[in-house]
């Protein structure tokens, strides 16, 4: 006897039963399996030779019938990824990154993880790859790990994705001179500066110091960095980098000897007891302007 059984309108399986000669009730046992995803009440059916015999509604619980999603997740493989194309992208995000590898499954929980940020992945049928849109870069790093998961729980190995920053452009350095003891706060004006831990000022081949991004609501960008100490006296080329890879254009910067300033006088020599008097000091070897 050929028989089919299912839940609702969904056919689950077909079975072949041995022929029986006696008349009377026939007992048939079967278990419910995916794609059954009912959690409360299931109404089933059995067909014998095209005649449908209904099964009364059977109350089920999560313990007795796990959801299809939970069963499916248990069986989903952990992907293995081999390459990214492209492996660099815009800091503003939105780069379509194709991830090649194996073990990808078309699933609602198919995700790409960029660092700690999860985005939905698009499965390409029949091809060992998925596509994800990169998120906006955060201030922590220009390089992040990329992973893929079929169930948003178990993730693949990681590959590196790099946010490719536009090279910085510097238009001004104030002051453009420092005593060779260093430590003078240098304000740099320009474009394409990014608030990043890799924001760096280079003083020729003398050394480098970390820069601090300054929020500026006028045209362009600003950063501040201390001049590096050195025994050198003379001119060097000053440059900036936002990612320790690409360097800006260069502007001249000068080091002068560290020596005490010689004051020749000041005016006025008296002021109001409440304060606020502007005093002009005349001296030599002041630094820096």
BELPE-V885996 format. One record per residue. N is the residue number from 0. SS is DSSP state (~ for helix, > for strand, _ for the rest). PHI is phi in whole degrees, 0 to 359 (NA if undefined). D_FIRST is the distance of its C-alpha to the first C-alpha in Angstrom with 2 decimals. Layout:
((N SS PHI D_FIRST) (N SS PHI D_FIRST))
This chain:
((0 _ NA 0.00) (1 > 270 3.78) (2 > 225 6.33) (3 > 235 10.06) (4 > 223 12.95) (5 > 196 16.65) (6 > 232 20.13) (7 _ 61 22.19) (8 _ 258 21.46) (9 > 266 20.70) (10 > 283 17.30) (11 > 264 17.22) (12 > 194 14.16) (13 > 234 10.61) (14 > 229 8.39) (15 > 248 5.71) (16 _ 255 4.89) (17 _ 293 6.11) (18 _ 291 5.83) (19 _ 233 8.64) (20 _ 260 11.50) (21 _ 279 13.67) (22 _ 268 14.10) (23 _ 123 15.28) (24 _ 297 14.66) (25 _ 245 11.76) (26 _ 262 13.32) (27 _ 229 12.02) (28 _ 253 14.83) (29 _ 208 15.53) (30 _ 248 18.90) (31 _ 278 20.57) (32 _ 215 22.12) (33 _ 307 24.26) (34 _ 270 24.76) (35 _ 297 24.59) (36 _ 224 28.29) (37 _ 272 28.56) (38 _ 251 31.14) (39 _ 247 31.39) (40 > 226 28.45) (41 > 240 24.88) (42 _ 248 22.63) (43 > 253 18.97) (44 > 209 15.85) (45 > 226 12.09) (46 > 247 10.24) (47 > 244 7.28) (48 _ 51 7.57) (49 _ 84 11.03) (50 > 264 12.12) (51 > 273 13.76) (52 > 247 14.35) (53 > 284 17.52) (54 _ 254 18.51) (55 _ 303 22.21) (56 _ 299 24.66) (57 > 245 24.96) (58 > 290 28.47) (59 _ 232 28.68) (60 _ 236 31.80) (61 _ 300 33.06) (62 _ 290 32.97) (63 _ 275 29.32) (64 _ 220 28.22) (65 _ 300 30.66) (66 _ 294 31.17) (67 ~ 298 29.70) (68 ~ 299 33.31) (69 ~ 291 34.16) (70 ~ 293 31.12) (71 ~ 296 31.80) (72 ~ 297 35.46) (73 ~ 295 34.77) (74 ~ 261 33.07) (75 _ 288 35.55) (76 _ 285 37.88) (77 _ 272 41.65) (78 _ 294 43.15) (79 > 237 45.91) (80 > 253 48.55) (81 > 242 50.97) (82 > 199 53.28) (83 > 240 54.44) (84 > 217 55.63) (85 _ 279 58.15) (86 _ 262 59.21) (87 > 229 62.04) (88 > 199 62.25) (89 _ 288 64.43) (90 _ 300 65.53) (91 _ 284 64.58) (92 _ 84 60.91) (93 _ 86 58.46) (94 _ 282 58.16) (95 > 282 54.73) (96 > 256 53.94) (97 > 270 51.25) (98 > 249 49.88) (99 > 264 48.43) (100 > 169 46.28) (101 > 215 42.73) (102 _ 83 39.95) (103 _ 282 40.18) (104 _ 230 37.18) (105 _ 289 36.93) (106 _ 215 37.21) (107 _ 299 39.09) (108 _ 261 41.02) (109 _ 291 42.16) (110 > 229 45.90) (111 > 249 49.13) (112 > 246 51.76) (113 > 259 55.37) (114 _ 66 57.37) (115 _ 254 56.33) (116 > 256 55.31) (117 > 263 51.63) (118 > 228 50.62) (119 > 290 47.35) (120 _ 255 46.13) (121 > 254 44.62) (122 > 275 41.79) (123 _ 258 42.04) (124 _ 298 38.63) (125 _ 78 38.35) (126 _ 233 41.82) (127 _ 279 42.95) (128 > 199 45.24) (129 > 228 45.68) (130 > 234 48.58) (131 > 226 50.54) (132 > 265 53.76) (133 _ 293 56.49) (134 _ 280 58.03) (135 _ 293 61.76) (136 _ 293 63.85) (137 _ 266 65.07) (138 _ 280 68.52) (139 _ 290 67.33) (140 _ 199 66.88) (141 _ 271 66.56) (142 > 239 63.89) (143 > 225 60.54) (144 > 273 57.37) (145 > 244 54.17) (146 > 227 50.70) (147 > 229 47.14) (148 > 223 44.21) (149 _ 275 40.58) (150 _ 232 40.42) (151 _ 62 44.13) (152 _ 233 44.28) (153 _ 259 44.21) (154 > 251 46.64) (155 _ 286 47.33) (156 _ 296 50.56) (157 _ 246 53.51) (158 > 232 55.63) (159 > 266 58.98) (160 > 246 59.54) (161 > 245 63.20) (162 > 281 64.72) (163 _ 270 67.27) (164 _ 276 70.34) (165 _ 292 72.92) (166 _ 302 76.13) (167 _ 291 78.65) (168 > 234 81.90) (169 > 255 85.07) (170 > 247 87.88) (171 > 196 90.24) (172 > 227 91.16) (173 > 227 93.46) (174 _ 284 95.56) (175 _ 263 95.53) (176 > 211 97.66) (177 > 211 97.40) (178 > 291 99.62) (179 _ 286 98.46) (180 _ 286 97.72) (181 _ 76 94.64) (182 _ 85 92.91) (183 _ 280 93.97) (184 > 288 91.31) (185 > 254 90.51) (186 > 265 88.97) (187 > 246 87.00) (188 > 248 86.18) (189 > 173 83.73) (190 > 223 80.21) (191 _ 66 76.63) (192 _ 282 77.32) (193 _ 230 74.26) (194 _ 288 74.14) (195 _ 215 72.85) (196 _ 294 73.73) (197 _ 263 74.49) (198 _ 290 77.21) (199 > 221 80.20) (200 > 252 83.84) (201 > 247 85.39) (202 > 254 89.16) (203 _ 56 89.70) (204 _ 262 89.14) (205 _ 281 90.69) (206 _ 150 87.47) (207 > 217 85.02) (208 > 223 84.33) (209 > 287 81.35) (210 _ 262 81.58) (211 > 243 80.76) (212 > 290 79.29) (213 > 246 81.38) (214 _ 294 79.95) (215 _ 224 82.18) (216 _ 263 81.92) (217 _ 268 84.24) (218 _ 282 83.56) (219 _ 86 82.04) (220 > 236 81.18) (221 > 221 83.25) (222 > 213 83.06) (223 > 232 85.55) (224 > 215 86.04) (225 > 280 88.91) (226 _ 291 91.05) (227 _ 280 90.58) (228 _ 288 93.59) (229 _ 198 95.36) (230 _ 269 98.73) (231 _ 288 98.64) (232 _ 235 101.14) (233 > 142 100.57) (234 > 264 97.91) (235 > 222 94.19) (236 > 264 91.27) (237 > 259 89.07) (238 > 220 85.35) (239 > 227 82.20) (240 > 225 78.55) (241 _ 260 75.54) (242 _ 225 73.03) (243 _ 64 75.29) (244 _ 241 74.20) (245 _ 264 75.93) (246 > 252 79.63) (247 _ 284 81.61) (248 _ 296 84.78) (249 _ 246 87.87) (250 > 232 90.97) (251 > 291 94.20) (252 > 220 94.75) (253 > 237 97.93) (254 > 253 98.80) (255 > 240 102.33) (256 _ 298 104.06) (257 _ 275 103.61) (258 _ 208 107.03) (259 _ 297 108.53) (260 _ 286 109.38) (261 > 251 113.13) (262 > 270 113.92) (263 > 262 117.07) (264 > 159 117.07) (265 > 207 115.32) (266 > 208 116.12) (267 _ 287 116.77) (268 _ 266 118.27) (269 _ 215 117.80) (270 _ 205 115.16) (271 _ 285 114.21) (272 _ 294 113.50) (273 _ 283 110.27) (274 _ 83 108.99) (275 _ 93 107.40) (276 _ 284 110.19) (277 _ 278 109.02) (278 _ 248 110.75) (279 > 261 111.14) (280 > 251 111.51) (281 > 257 113.30) (282 > 204 112.33) (283 > 237 111.50) (284 _ 66 108.51) (285 _ 286 106.08) (286 _ 213 102.41) (287 _ 228 100.31) (288 _ 252 100.67))
